[in-house]
Amino acid sequence: MARKRKSQTTKMSRLQRYLFSGAAVGLYFGLFFTPVREPNFTQPFLLGAAAAVIAGAVIWVRSKLSLKAGLFNLGRMFVSFTLFLLALELRHPIYADGGRPATAAFMLAVGLALGWLLSYAQQANLFGGSSG
């Protein structure tokens, strides 16, 4: 009984840590954003692909995943990197429409969502070399 309670407490404290960290980073990215260029919505796809290939190759080699698991991991990383980078590019139109408060609120929501997703991924051991 005590072991189960400690496990639940650990999961909850992990979720709280990840949510707080995500919210803090998101708020930082929103509050201190000043647009200095036009948004480019093709860049996130290119950078997401490059980051996924590099990170995926390192994880694939280190954890000796099967081909299927490695490709699944590569696809998951491409989607997550690209969505994060698209959120950063979306700051431009949000800043133009709603100013700094709207940008801060949007990035706070993005940070909370990423914190929750990373907490879930950690709990499900999605980055621990599992085979898919």
SEGU-351376 format. One record per atom (N, C-alpha, C): atom name; residue in one letter; x, y, z. Coordinates in pm, 1 decimal, decimal comma, padded with zeros to 6 digits. Each point is the difference from the previous one (the first is absolute). Example, Ala and Ser with C-alpha at 12.3 -4.5 7.8 and 13.67 -1.06 7.14 Angstrom:
BEGIN
{site "N" "a" {01319,0 -00569,0 00780,0}}
{site "CA" "a" {-00089,0 00119,0 00000,0}}
{site "C" "a" {00090,0 00120,0 00000,0}}
{site "N" "s" {-00035,0 00105,0 -00072,0}}
{site "CA" "s" {00082,0 00119,0 00006,0}}
{site "C" "s" {-00077,0 00109,0 00073,0}}
// end
This chain:
BEGIN
{site "N" "m" {00082,2 -00119,6 00000,0}}
{site "CA" "m" {-00082,2 00119,6 00000,0}}
{site "C" "m" {00086,7 00126,2 00000,0}}
{site "N" "a" {00103,5 00000,5 00083,0}}
{site "CA" "a" {00087,4 00116,7 00008,0}}
{site "C" "a" {00074,4 00019,8 -00130,9}}
{site "N" "r" {00039,0 -00109,9 -00064,5}}
{site "CA" "r" {00072,1 00010,3 -00126,4}}
{site "C" "r" {-00088,1 00061,7 -00108,9}}
{site "N" "k" {-00127,6 -00038,9 -00005,1}}
{site "CA" "k" {-00091,4 00054,8 -00099,7}}
{site "C" "k" {-00021,5 00149,0 00023,4}}
{site "N" "r" {-00012,5 00040,6 00124,4}}
{site "CA" "r" {-00020,1 00140,5 00032,3}}
{site "C" "r" {00122,3 00081,9 -00039,9}}
{site "N" "k" {00118,8 -00052,7 00026,4}}
{site "CA" "k" {00122,3 00070,4 -00038,5}}
{site "C" "k" {00008,8 00013,1 -00151,3}}
{site "N" "s" {-00040,7 -00103,3 -00073,7}}
{site "CA" "s" {00000,7 00005,0 -00145,6}}
{site "C" "s" {-00095,1 00107,2 -00051,1}}
{site "N" "q" {-00119,9 00008,9 00058,8}}
{site "CA" "q" {-00095,3 00101,7 -00040,8}}
{site "C" "q" {00051,9 00139,3 00033,2}}
{site "N" "t" {00064,5 00015,0 00114,9}}
{site "CA" "t" {00056,1 00128,3 00038,7}}
{site "C" "t" {00112,0 00040,4 -00095,3}}
{site "N" "t" {00083,3 -00094,6 -00038,4}}
{site "CA" "t" {00109,0 00028,4 -00091,7}}
{site "C" "t" {-00053,5 00042,8 -00136,2}}
{site "N" "k" {-00102,8 -00068,6 -00048,9}}
{site "CA" "k" {-00059,4 00036,8 -00128,6}}
{site "C" "k" {-00058,9 00139,9 00006,0}}
{site "N" "m" {-00067,7 00032,0 00110,4}}
{site "CA" "m" {-00061,4 00131,0 00013,3}}
{site "C" "m" {00105,0 00109,0 00013,4}}
{site "N" "s" {00105,1 -00025,8 00078,3}}
{site "CA" "s" {00103,4 00102,3 00013,3}}
{site "C" "s" {00074,5 00018,5 -00131,8}}
{site "N" "r" {00017,8 -00107,9 -00077,4}}
{site "CA" "r" {00062,2 00012,7 -00131,7}}
{site "C" "r" {-00087,8 00085,8 -00089,8}}
{site "N" "l" {-00130,0 -00026,2 -00000,2}}
{site "CA" "l" {-00092,2 00078,6 -00082,0}}
{site "C" "l" {00004,6 00146,5 00040,8}}
{site "N" "q" {00000,4 00026,5 00130,1}}
{site "CA" "q" {00006,2 00138,4 00046,8}}
{site "C" "q" {00130,1 00067,6 -00042,1}}
{site "N" "r" {00112,1 -00071,2 00010,9}}
{site "CA" "r" {00129,0 00056,8 -00041,1}}
{site "C" "r" {00000,9 00031,1 -00149,4}}
{site "N" "y" {-00047,9 -00093,3 -00081,0}}
{site "CA" "y" {00000,3 00019,8 -00144,4}}
{site "C" "y" {-00096,5 00110,7 -00040,9}}
{site "N" "l" {-00117,1 00006,2 00063,6}}
{site "CA" "l" {-00094,4 00106,7 -00031,3}}
{site "C" "l" {00056,7 00136,2 00038,9}}
{site "N" "f" {00059,7 00008,6 00117,6}}
{site "CA" "f" {00057,6 00126,8 00044,4}}
{site "C" "f" {00115,5 00042,7 -00090,8}}
{site "N" "s" {00086,2 -00094,2 -00033,9}}
{site "CA" "s" {00113,5 00032,7 -00087,6}}
{site "C" "s" {-00048,5 00041,2 -00138,3}}
{site "N" "g" {-00096,3 -00074,1 -00054,4}}
{site "CA" "g" {-00053,9 00034,4 -00131,2}}
{site "C" "g" {-00067,2 00135,7 -00000,3}}
{site "N" "a" {-00076,2 00028,0 00105,0}}
{site "CA" "a" {-00066,4 00129,5 00009,8}}
{site "C" "a" {00101,7 00113,0 00011,1}}
{site "N" "a" {00104,8 -00021,1 00078,0}}
{site "CA" "a" {00101,7 00104,0 00017,4}}
{site "C" "a" {00073,8 00027,8 -00130,3}}
{site "N" "v" {00039,2 -00104,2 -00069,7}}
{site "CA" "v" {00071,6 00018,6 -00126,8}}
{site "C" "v" {-00093,7 00062,5 -00103,7}}
{site "N" "g" {-00124,2 -00047,3 -00005,8}}
{site "CA" "g" {-00096,2 00056,8 -00093,9}}
{site "C" "g" {-00026,6 00147,2 00027,2}}
{site "N" "l" {-00016,4 00034,0 00126,7}}
{site "CA" "l" {-00023,0 00138,9 00036,4}}
{site "C" "l" {00120,3 00086,4 -00036,5}}
{site "N" "y" {00118,7 -00052,2 00021,7}}
{site "CA" "y" {00121,6 00072,6 -00039,1}}
{site "C" "y" {00001,1 00025,1 -00150,3}}
{site "N" "f" {-00028,6 -00104,4 -00078,4}}
{site "CA" "f" {-00000,8 00014,8 -00145,9}}
{site "C" "f" {-00109,9 00095,0 -00046,4}}
{site "N" "g" {-00106,5 00013,7 00076,1}}
{site "CA" "g" {-00107,4 00090,5 -00037,9}}
{site "C" "g" {00022,8 00143,2 00044,7}}
{site "N" "l" {00047,7 00017,8 00122,8}}
{site "CA" "l" {00016,6 00135,3 00054,0}}
{site "C" "l" {00113,3 00076,9 -00067,3}}
{site "N" "f" {00106,7 -00067,5 -00033,2}}
{site "CA" "f" {00116,9 00069,7 -00051,8}}
{site "C" "f" {00014,4 -00012,3 -00150,9}}
{site "N" "f" {-00111,0 -00030,8 -00067,9}}
{site "CA" "f" {00003,6 -00011,1 -00145,1}}
{site "C" "f" {-00020,4 00137,0 -00063,4}}
{site "N" "t" {00088,3 00033,4 -00092,6}}
{site "CA" "t" {-00013,0 00120,1 -00081,3}}
{site "C" "t" {00027,0 -00040,5 -00144,6}}
{site "N" "p" {-00098,0 00015,6 -00088,2}}
{site "CA" "p" {00021,4 -00043,2 -00138,5}}
{site "C" "p" {00102,6 00088,8 -00069,9}}
{site "N" "v" {00095,7 -00063,6 -00065,7}}
{site "CA" "v" {00102,0 00074,3 -00073,9}}
{site "C" "v" {00006,1 -00042,8 -00145,6}}
{site "N" "r" {-00084,2 -00094,4 -00039,3}}
{site "CA" "r" {-00003,4 -00048,0 -00137,7}}
{site "C" "r" {-00139,5 -00050,1 -00030,6}}
{site "N" "e" {-00022,9 -00028,0 -00126,1}}
{site "CA" "e" {-00127,9 -00057,4 -00040,9}}
{site "C" "e" {-00000,7 -00148,8 00034,4}}
{site "N" "p" {-00117,1 -00055,4 00035,6}}
{site "CA" "p" {-00004,4 -00143,6 00031,0}}
{site "C" "p" {00024,2 -00084,8 -00124,0}}
{site "N" "n" {00065,5 -00112,4 00020,6}}
{site "CA" "n" {00029,0 -00093,2 -00108,4}}
{site "C" "n" {-00051,3 -00136,3 00044,3}}
{site "N" "f" {-00107,9 -00046,7 -00062,2}}
{site "CA" "f" {-00063,7 -00123,6 00044,8}}
{site "C" "f" {00053,7 -00124,5 -00068,8}}
{site "N" "t" {00101,7 00014,9 -00085,6}}
{site "CA" "t" {00065,1 -00119,4 -00055,9}}
{site "C" "t" {00120,2 -00040,9 00084,0}}
{site "N" "q" {00058,7 00096,2 00067,1}}
{site "CA" "q" {00117,1 -00028,1 00082,5}}
{site "C" "q" {-00024,7 -00104,4 00108,2}}
{site "N" "p" {-00111,7 00003,5 00072,8}}
{site "CA" "p" {-00021,2 -00101,4 00104,1}}
{site "C" "p" {00001,8 -00142,5 -00053,7}}
{site "N" "f" {-00049,5 -00020,2 -00121,0}}
{site "CA" "f" {-00000,6 -00134,6 -00056,8}}
{site "C" "f" {00141,1 -00046,4 -00033,8}}
{site "N" "l" {00080,3 00090,8 -00055,9}}
{site "CA" "l" {00138,2 -00036,1 -00033,2}}
{site "C" "l" {00083,6 -00022,5 00125,3}}
{site "N" "l" {-00012,3 00090,7 00095,5}}
{site "CA" "l" {00076,4 -00014,7 00124,5}}
{site "C" "l" {-00048,8 -00118,9 00082,0}}
{site "N" "g" {-00131,0 -00025,0 -00002,2}}
{site "CA" "g" {-00054,9 -00115,9 00070,7}}
{site "C" "g" {00051,6 -00130,3 -00058,6}}
{site "N" "a" {00008,0 -00005,5 -00133,3}}
{site "CA" "a" {00052,7 -00120,3 -00065,3}}
{site "C" "a" {00147,7 -00018,9 00034,2}}
{site "N" "a" {00077,0 00107,9 -00005,9}}
{site "CA" "a" {00142,9 -00010,3 00030,7}}
{site "C" "a" {00021,5 -00042,8 00145,3}}
{site "N" "a" {-00072,3 00061,4 00092,7}}
{site "CA" "a" {00015,6 -00034,5 00141,2}}
{site "C" "a" {-00044,1 -00143,3 00026,9}}
{site "N" "a" {-00108,2 -00043,2 -00063,6}}
{site "CA" "a" {-00048,6 -00136,5 00020,4}}
{site "C" "a" {00099,1 -00102,5 -00053,8}}
{site "N" "v" {00059,3 00028,0 -00114,8}}
{site "CA" "v" {00096,9 -00094,0 -00057,9}}
{site "C" "v" {00122,8 -00010,4 00090,4}}
{site "N" "i" {00051,4 00112,7 00046,2}}
{site "CA" "i" {00119,3 -00002,7 00084,2}}
{site "C" "i" {-00029,9 -00067,1 00134,6}}
{site "N" "a" {-00105,3 00044,9 00067,9}}
{site "CA" "a" {-00033,3 -00058,4 00130,1}}
{site "C" "a" {-00042,9 -00145,6 -00014,7}}
{site "N" "g" {-00076,0 -00029,2 -00104,4}}
{site "CA" "g" {-00044,4 -00137,5 -00023,1}}
{site "C" "g" {00115,5 -00094,3 -00026,4}}
{site "N" "a" {00098,9 00047,3 -00075,1}}
{site "CA" "a" {00116,4 -00083,7 -00027,7}}
{site "C" "a" {00077,5 -00030,1 00127,9}}
{site "N" "v" {00016,6 00100,1 00083,8}}
{site "CA" "v" {00072,2 -00021,5 00126,1}}
{site "C" "v" {-00074,7 -00099,2 00088,4}}
{site "N" "i" {-00130,3 00018,3 00014,9}}
{site "CA" "i" {-00078,8 -00091,3 00083,3}}
{site "C" "i" {-00001,6 -00139,4 -00061,0}}
{site "N" "w" {-00013,0 -00007,6 -00130,3}}
{site "CA" "w" {-00006,1 -00129,0 -00069,1}}
{site "C" "w" {00128,6 -00080,2 00023,8}}
{site "N" "v" {00113,8 00067,5 -00013,2}}
{site "CA" "v" {00128,6 -00067,6 00017,0}}
{site "C" "v" {00022,6 -00037,8 00146,3}}
{site "N" "r" {-00030,1 00091,1 00090,9}}
{site "CA" "r" {00025,5 -00026,2 00142,3}}
{site "C" "r" {-00088,3 -00109,5 00058,1}}
{site "N" "s" {-00125,9 -00002,5 -00041,4}}
{site "CA" "s" {-00091,8 -00095,4 00061,9}}
{site "C" "s" {-00023,2 -00123,8 -00085,4}}
{site "N" "k" {00061,4 -00005,0 -00118,4}}
{site "CA" "k" {-00008,8 -00116,7 -00087,9}}
{site "C" "k" {-00145,4 -00041,6 -00024,9}}
{site "N" "l" {-00080,3 00096,9 -00043,3}}
{site "CA" "l" {-00140,7 -00025,9 -00028,1}}
{site "C" "l" {-00014,6 -00078,9 -00129,7}}
{site "N" "s" {-00113,0 -00067,8 -00013,2}}
{site "CA" "s" {-00030,1 -00068,2 -00125,7}}
{site "C" "s" {-00033,5 00106,3 -00105,4}}
{site "N" "l" {-00005,3 -00040,8 -00124,7}}
{site "CA" "l" {-00029,9 00094,4 -00108,1}}
{site "C" "l" {-00136,7 00064,0 00020,8}}
{site "N" "k" {-00099,3 -00080,9 00032,7}}
{site "CA" "k" {-00135,9 00050,7 00019,6}}
{site "C" "k" {-00004,5 00100,1 00115,9}}
{site "N" "a" {00061,0 -00035,7 00111,8}}
{site "CA" "a" {00000,3 00088,5 00116,6}}
{site "C" "a" {00079,2 00127,6 -00027,6}}
{site "N" "g" {00110,3 -00012,1 -00072,5}}
{site "CA" "g" {00080,4 00116,4 -00032,9}}
{site "C" "g" {-00074,3 00096,9 -00090,3}}
{site "N" "l" {-00070,7 -00052,9 -00099,1}}
{site "CA" "l" {-00077,1 00086,5 -00089,5}}
{site "C" "l" {-00117,4 00065,4 00072,9}}
{site "N" "f" {-00063,6 -00075,8 00089,2}}
{site "CA" "f" {-00108,0 00056,9 00080,4}}
{site "C" "f" {00053,5 00113,3 00087,6}}
{site "N" "n" {00113,7 -00021,7 00062,8}}
{site "CA" "n" {00062,9 00101,3 00083,7}}
{site "C" "n" {00037,1 00122,7 -00083,4}}
{site "N" "l" {00052,7 -00022,2 -00119,9}}
{site "CA" "l" {00036,2 00109,5 -00090,0}}
{site "C" "l" {-00122,8 00082,4 -00036,4}}
{site "N" "g" {-00109,5 -00065,7 -00033,2}}
{site "CA" "g" {-00122,8 00070,7 -00034,5}}
{site "C" "g" {-00055,9 00078,7 00117,2}}
{site "N" "r" {00002,6 -00060,6 00118,5}}
{site "CA" "r" {-00049,0 00068,3 00119,4}}
{site "C" "r" {00084,4 00123,9 00030,1}}
{site "N" "m" {00130,5 -00011,0 -00015,2}}
{site "CA" "m" {00085,8 00115,1 00026,1}}
{site "C" "m" {-00020,5 00109,0 -00104,6}}
{site "N" "f" {-00017,9 -00038,9 -00126,8}}
{site "CA" "f" {-00025,1 00099,5 -00104,3}}
{site "C" "f" {-00126,5 00078,9 00031,0}}
{site "N" "v" {-00104,9 -00069,6 00037,7}}
{site "CA" "v" {-00126,3 00068,1 00031,4}}
{site "C" "v" {00017,3 00092,3 00119,7}}
{site "N" "s" {00063,5 -00047,4 00106,4}}
{site "CA" "s" {00013,2 00083,6 00119,9}}
{site "C" "s" {00090,5 00120,7 -00024,1}}
{site "N" "f" {00112,9 -00019,2 -00067,3}}
{site "CA" "f" {00088,3 00113,5 -00029,8}}
{site "C" "f" {-00070,4 00101,2 -00089,8}}
{site "N" "t" {-00068,4 -00049,1 -00102,0}}
{site "CA" "t" {-00065,0 00089,4 -00095,7}}
{site "C" "t" {-00113,3 00077,9 00066,4}}
{site "N" "l" {-00079,1 -00065,7 00084,1}}
{site "CA" "l" {-00107,9 00071,8 00068,3}}
{site "C" "l" {00054,7 00108,7 00091,6}}
{site "N" "f" {00107,8 -00030,6 00071,0}}
{site "CA" "f" {00060,2 00101,9 00087,4}}
{site "C" "f" {00051,3 00118,3 -00082,5}}
{site "N" "l" {00068,2 -00027,9 -00109,3}}
{site "CA" "l" {00052,7 00108,3 -00082,6}}
{site "C" "l" {-00110,9 00078,8 -00068,5}}
{site "N" "l" {-00108,6 -00066,9 -00038,2}}
{site "CA" "l" {-00115,3 00072,1 -00055,7}}
{site "C" "l" {-00061,9 00092,3 00104,4}}
{site "N" "a" {-00005,5 -00046,4 00124,0}}
{site "CA" "a" {-00052,1 00085,8 00107,2}}
{site "C" "a" {00086,6 00124,5 00015,8}}
{site "N" "l" {00131,1 -00016,3 -00014,0}}
{site "CA" "l" {00087,3 00117,1 00008,3}}
{site "C" "l" {-00023,7 00095,9 -00116,7}}
{site "N" "e" {-00026,7 -00052,7 -00117,6}}
{site "CA" "e" {-00028,4 00086,5 -00115,8}}
{site "C" "e" {-00137,0 00066,1 00012,2}}
{site "N" "l" {-00093,9 -00067,3 00064,6}}
{site "CA" "l" {-00133,7 00057,5 00016,4}}
{site "C" "l" {-00000,3 00120,8 00093,3}}
{site "N" "r" {00108,3 00020,9 00071,7}}
{site "CA" "r" {00007,1 00118,9 00084,9}}
{site "C" "r" {-00011,1 00127,1 -00081,6}}
{site "N" "h" {00050,5 -00001,2 -00123,2}}
{site "CA" "h" {-00003,0 00121,0 -00083,4}}
{site "C" "h" {-00142,5 00049,3 -00026,5}}
{site "N" "p" {-00086,9 -00083,6 -00059,2}}
{site "CA" "p" {-00136,6 00050,5 -00023,3}}
{site "C" "p" {-00078,3 00024,6 00129,2}}
{site "N" "i" {00027,1 -00078,3 00102,8}}
{site "CA" "i" {-00070,4 00021,9 00127,0}}
{site "C" "i" {00042,9 00132,1 00061,5}}
{site "N" "y" {00128,2 00031,9 -00010,4}}
{site "CA" "y" {00048,8 00128,1 00050,9}}
{site "C" "y" {-00061,3 00115,0 -00079,5}}
{site "N" "a" {-00011,0 -00017,0 -00132,5}}
{site "CA" "a" {-00057,6 00105,0 -00083,2}}
{site "C" "a" {-00148,1 00022,6 00031,6}}
{site "N" "d" {-00071,6 -00106,9 00032,8}}
{site "CA" "d" {-00143,4 00011,6 00027,7}}
{site "C" "d" {-00031,2 00038,0 00143,9}}
{site "N" "g" {00071,8 -00055,2 00096,3}}
{site "CA" "g" {-00036,6 00021,1 00140,1}}
{site "C" "g" {00106,0 00061,7 00086,7}}
{site "N" "g" {00117,2 00024,1 -00055,4}}
{site "CA" "g" {00106,5 00061,4 00078,3}}
{site "C" "g" {00067,5 -00097,2 00095,7}}
{site "N" "r" {00073,0 00056,9 00092,5}}
{site "CA" "r" {00078,0 -00079,8 00094,6}}
{site "C" "r" {-00086,8 -00087,7 00092,2}}
{site "N" "p" {-00113,8 00048,0 00050,9}}
{site "CA" "p" {-00080,6 -00087,5 00086,8}}
{site "C" "p" {-00051,1 -00125,4 -00071,9}}
{site "N" "a" {-00043,3 00014,9 -00123,3}}
{site "CA" "a" {-00047,9 -00116,6 -00075,8}}
{site "C" "a" {00113,8 -00096,2 -00028,1}}
{site "N" "t" {00116,9 00054,0 -00033,0}}
{site "CA" "t" {00116,2 -00085,0 -00026,4}}
{site "C" "t" {00041,4 -00074,2 00126,9}}
{site "N" "a" {-00000,3 00069,4 00111,9}}
{site "CA" "a" {00036,3 -00064,0 00127,1}}
{site "C" "a" {-00100,6 -00109,7 00035,7}}
{site "N" "a" {-00128,3 00027,0 -00018,4}}
{site "CA" "a" {-00102,0 -00100,4 00031,6}}
{site "C" "a" {00012,2 -00120,8 -00092,4}}
{site "N" "f" {00023,7 00023,3 -00129,0}}
{site "CA" "f" {00015,8 -00110,0 -00095,3}}
{site "C" "f" {00120,4 -00085,8 00035,8}}
{site "N" "m" {00112,8 00061,7 00026,8}}
{site "CA" "m" {00120,7 -00076,2 00030,7}}
{site "C" "m" {-00010,2 -00066,8 00137,4}}
{site "N" "l" {-00072,7 00059,1 00092,9}}
{site "CA" "l" {-00025,8 -00065,4 00127,9}}
{site "C" "l" {-00078,0 -00129,7 -00023,0}}
{site "N" "a" {-00101,9 00006,4 -00086,1}}
{site "CA" "a" {-00078,3 -00120,2 -00031,9}}
{site "C" "a" {00085,4 -00104,4 -00070,7}}
{site "N" "v" {00085,6 00043,7 -00090,6}}
{site "CA" "v" {00089,6 -00092,9 -00069,5}}
{site "C" "v" {00095,9 -00064,7 00099,3}}
{site "N" "g" {00055,0 00078,8 00091,5}}
{site "CA" "g" {00091,1 -00053,6 00101,4}}
{site "C" "g" {-00068,2 -00100,3 00091,7}}
{site "N" "l" {-00123,7 00029,1 00040,1}}
{site "CA" "l" {-00074,6 -00094,0 00083,1}}
{site "C" "l" {-00026,8 -00130,5 -00075,3}}
{site "N" "a" {-00037,8 00012,2 -00126,2}}
{site "CA" "a" {-00026,9 -00119,9 -00080,5}}
{site "C" "a" {00126,6 -00083,3 -00017,5}}
{site "N" "l" {00111,6 00065,1 -00028,3}}
{site "CA" "l" {00125,1 -00074,3 -00015,9}}
{site "C" "l" {00044,8 -00062,2 00132,2}}
{site "N" "g" {-00018,9 00070,7 00109,7}}
{site "CA" "g" {00033,0 -00056,8 00130,6}}
{site "C" "g" {-00082,3 -00124,2 00028,9}}
{site "N" "w" {-00129,6 00006,1 -00029,4}}
{site "CA" "w" {-00086,1 -00116,0 00022,3}}
{site "C" "w" {00041,2 -00115,8 -00090,0}}
{site "N" "l" {00027,4 00028,9 -00128,4}}
{site "CA" "l" {00040,3 -00105,9 -00092,5}}
{site "C" "l" {00132,6 -00063,9 00040,7}}
{site "N" "l" {00095,2 00080,0 00042,8}}
{site "CA" "l" {00128,4 -00055,5 00042,2}}
{site "C" "l" {-00013,5 -00080,9 00128,5}}
{site "N" "s" {-00086,6 00043,8 00090,1}}
{site "CA" "s" {-00024,2 -00078,3 00120,7}}
{site "C" "s" {-00062,6 -00134,3 -00034,9}}
{site "N" "y" {-00095,1 00001,1 -00090,9}}
{site "CA" "y" {-00062,2 -00125,4 -00044,0}}
{site "C" "y" {00101,7 -00090,6 -00068,2}}
{site "N" "a" {00083,8 00058,5 -00085,2}}
{site "CA" "a" {00101,2 -00079,2 -00070,3}}
{site "C" "a" {00099,6 -00060,4 00098,0}}
{site "N" "q" {00036,1 00074,3 00103,2}}
{site "CA" "q" {00092,2 -00051,2 00101,5}}
{site "C" "q" {-00064,9 -00114,0 00077,3}}
{site "N" "q" {-00127,1 00017,2 00035,5}}
{site "CA" "q" {-00071,8 -00104,0 00074,0}}
{site "C" "q" {-00015,2 -00126,4 -00083,6}}
{site "N" "a" {-00028,4 00016,4 -00129,2}}
{site "CA" "a" {-00019,3 -00114,6 -00088,5}}
{site "C" "a" {00132,3 -00054,3 -00053,1}}
{site "N" "n" {00111,8 00062,0 00040,4}}
{site "CA" "n" {00133,9 -00040,5 -00041,7}}
{site "C" "n" {00014,4 00004,2 -00153,0}}
{site "N" "l" {-00053,7 00105,0 -00061,0}}
{site "CA" "l" {00007,1 00011,0 -00144,6}}
{site "C" "l" {00139,9 00037,5 -00048,8}}
{site "N" "f" {00081,4 00058,4 00086,3}}
{site "CA" "f" {00134,6 00038,4 -00040,6}}
{site "C" "f" {00106,2 -00088,8 00060,3}}
{site "N" "g" {-00041,2 -00109,4 00060,9}}
{site "CA" "g" {00095,1 -00084,2 00069,6}}
{site "C" "g" {00047,8 -00119,4 -00080,4}}
{site "N" "g" {-00008,9 00007,3 -00131,1}}
{site "CA" "g" {00049,6 -00109,9 -00082,7}}
{site "C" "g" {-00099,1 -00114,3 -00013,1}}
{site "N" "s" {-00127,6 00027,3 00023,9}}
{site "CA" "s" {-00098,5 -00105,1 -00018,3}}
{site "C" "s" {-00014,3 -00032,5 -00147,4}}
{site "N" "s" {-00054,1 -00114,2 -00030,5}}
{site "CA" "s" {-00004,1 -00043,0 -00139,4}}
{site "C" "s" {-00128,1 00040,6 -00070,0}}
{site "N" "g" {-00055,9 00111,2 00035,5}}
{site "CA" "g" {-00113,1 00052,9 -00073,7}}
{site "C" "g" {-00124,0 -00023,1 00070,1}}
// end
